Amino acid sequence: MIRRMTALVALLLLVVPISAAPLRDEAVSSRDGLVVCTSAPACDAGTGILARGGNAVDAAVATAFALAVTHPSAGNLGGGGFMLVRTPNGDATTFDYREKAPLKATRTMYLRDGQIDISLTNAGYLAPGVPGTVRGLALAHKRFGKLPWKELVMPAVQLAEEGFVLSDALSKSLNKQLSGAMGRFPTSVEAYGKPGGGRWASGDRIVLKELGKTLRAIATNGPDVFYKGWIADRIAEDAAANGGLITKDDLAKYEAKERTPIRGQFRGFDIITMPPPSSGGVALIEMLNILEPFDLKSKGRNTAESMHLQIEAMRRAYLDRARFLGDPDFVHVPIADLISKEHARTLSGSIDPLKATNSVELGKDIVTVTAQEPDETTHFSVIDRNGTAVSNTYTLEGGFGSRVVVKGAGFLLNNEMGDFNKNPGVTDLTGNIGTPANLIDPGKRMLSSMTPVIVAKNGRVVLITGSPGGRTIINTVLSVVLGVTEFGLGVRDAVDAPRMHHQWLPDAVTIERDGTTEEVVQKLRAMGHTVNVAGTQGDANSIEVDEGGRATGAADRRSPDGKTSIPRGLTSRR
């Protein structure tokens, strides 16, 4: 009887519209699995799959496709990202579905009169890289999936074709885009504009018919329809008609890659994370290694003394990021050296515990101010009842990517080409970097800061985390990981804890507005730090697992629409 009821509830999940109301509990726990993400209906799509007997990878695929509907600023079909999977026996692997430069791309394609024209990467048809999301999700499913592919995509089809209720935050975001950059592109206005005109309001239902058609084709025919079929035709035709570079050949040749994760050790915890072309894993492990000789806990989490040491670790890891990191299929990245304890000891020894290092002096061999990455990425964490864990971060790059919706296909394309170094050999203090590792080359993946992480100890998962935020991602993840491993916080407190960011250059630290006191700021300034206090940082939707196997999710309160969702139709053994 219980099995029949479970099957009935699971079937209803596919035919009954999924509620968009977020659950804002202090903490949500379950032994039957969790999905934590930034959009409630997408979380529910993932846990609906868990309720049907799917595993964590199945749920992650369903969540990702649903986010392409309900979180259009970063959820996507036309972007890319990274997935980290750990199985219950401790094996781990990663899936790299980062976008690639089109085959017609050149190293100077964004220069006008010798200067970078940033408008060309901010929006429009020259901004997108070749999308990787559909191939990446398909590769993960092929490797680990339990349920049929079609069942995983259909919740997203339902959300697009039948519509979903807009939250206050999403309605405002759409209105801002449609009156701004997205409004320049008729196909985007047609897809996301309110029927009959006017502004979207909280509680309105949005229907995305063309996106639903595309998703239904992917559900029925698999990823090849996106890369070799009619969807590829639409992408290539739209690009050709509007000065873009992506061709059918680019799409047909795109491959996602399974890569070996990189691993580190900190305070007896195993840190499992993403290798290049993500810079996040290398930088995170390097920072943890630098900090390991220091007893941060005794100094207090939010004291000037503790924050100073963290800033100095950030400064050194981000300098190495600028020096060495790029697509490993194109450049040699000395990963083993960068994440070694020996390298960290040298860097730790260069830190003055009472005085800030000068970033220009530290990196005078390549002095530069690194250009900012937009922060509209999204992260979600998943665990199933058997203990398979997934940490997934993916993006369109800037909010709503290139703002271009593909004609006849209904989905947004990324603007990831801006993550390349765009002016070869020109590295200066105005915000340009031209070092070789991340220059544009045809078929190359652009460097990323995405940092999906799984932390384990004594053979079991302890923490699943990650975040959006451009270059702030790595430091947001550092904050959550330190919260759990160094300061002994529970996941709710670790996610809520104040965050800060320093990226070597510009030589300044930004601390969340509610994350410090004037006394601490003045102490940091007296040490020589330039301190800015502003805004919020990241959206670290995280899961903690206790020794008894109970998973607790913490949707980041910095995002208004996030949720921790548990499988409905299963009796949760709490």
Phi, psi and omega in degrees: 000315180299319180297321180294318179296320178299316180296320180295314179298318180297322179295319179298329179299332182273344185243345179258130179307140184273134182298141178263002183283121182286149176261119188249037180299156174302316177201144179236126185239152180196152169259000184255007178112158181214151165231130178237119182209183189268000182222118186303312181296330177289320174302317181294327175298319179293315181286337171299323177290320175300321180294334179276000181099006177288161178264185185296324178292317174305313181295322178296318178298314180297319179297316182297316178294321179295321177299331176298338178266310192267350180225067190293347178290336182216324173299146193197158159254334188260022179235221181189178180174207187217139176235134177244129182235132172236127180272165182300336180274004176096353176292146180219150176209167179230155175238119181263108175237039175295146178295163178238154173292138175301156182295339178271001182291148177230162183292339184245021188292343180253013178265136173229118184056039177080359181243149178290128174261095188294339179297335182286337176257346179286324183199162175101184192277347177269354186277331189283143162270170180292122186295147181238350190302312185296317177296319182294315179295323179293321179294317178298319179295318179300323183282322190231347190298147179250315179273159178300145180309313185302320181297333182280331182270336186297325175302324176292321176303313180301313181299321181287313186285322181267343179090167178215160184277130180284135170283169177298317182295316182290322178298318178293321180297316179296317179299318179297316181293316184293332176271357181238235189298320182293332180295347178286343189245112185305322181294328179288319178295320179298320183285316190247355177288153179287128179304131182085356179091178181093183185256145175291150177227155175305133181096345174294150175258128177253133178244132184239079189296314182293321175298320177299319177299316179296313179297321179296321177295319178295320179297318186278320189250355179083183187293337183298331179295331178283323188259342183224351185256210188293331178293319175300321177301315182295317179300311183294319179295317181295319178297312182298325182283345187231022175081014177278174186248340187291130181242171176297328178295318176303313183292317181296329183272351183294135175227135166279157184233138169271125183235153177286129179293161172261151186228145174222173178233134177214118178054033180086359177266144175269125179255116182245125187205188192270135174277173172303148020279007166280132175273348189297315183296314179299312183294321180298310181295321178298317179294318178298319177297318179297322185278343187302323179291345184262141178268084182293324184300319181291336181277341182096140187299315189249027176275159178298323182296316179290317181294323178303314181295321178294319178300317181295324176293317177301314182305315185286322180291321180290330173296315177297324176303313181294325183287318200239339197265139179190195179288118183292347175281350183239330183226154176281124177247118184281066187301311184301320179292317185294326182261012181282150176295328180296314178300318181295323179299320178297316181290320178300321182293342180271359182271127171271119185293352183242356188216138178288142174281147174277119185296322180296315178295321181298321183243037187296344178289337181225027193319126183200159166253116183287135179291149182285143168268139172301159189249017181269074173246173172217145181235142170221153181237142184221142168218144178254178187291343179268353177099004172291131185242142178229131172240118187229128175233127177214169194197163164257358185089258176288168177302123184064020172057230180284354186069006181263122171267130181294126181299127178083358182234339168081009181239155182277144173262152181288171167234046187288343182299339178293347179279353173281159167284124195255355180228092187305129174081354180255106178235112188221187184266010182262359179116006181253143176229135185229022180293154194293326193301329186240029174286158181289129170220145179304131178081002182273146175269133180286149180296145181230160172255001182301138190223065173293135187221141167234128178253133180231161175206135180053039174083006181230152178292136177249320188210139171237125184206176180164180184194158161276181173129020180058225182289347176286345185308310187300320182284330172297314179295319175305316181299315182291317181296316177297323179303318181279314190273325183264318188257357174069027181279152167287166188297324180298314180290325179294321178288322181286339188299151180299150181234159176214167185214130169221132185236037182075289174227139001298148187279073180208150175251136175250127181244139179305145186304321180264017189258005183200180177241163178298325179298315180294318178302316181293323176296317179296320178294324178294333175284348180110005179277142167270120188242128171245139178242117185193144164059201175234166187224120169082179181205075193270083179284111197231160177228136174246144179236128181273178185295336179273001178091004178281127179263137177236127182258148177226101171288136184289123181293348178291342177254127187287341188249008184288164182203148163257120186244139176246158181297129175269144181096355174248145175279112183283119182275079186278000000 
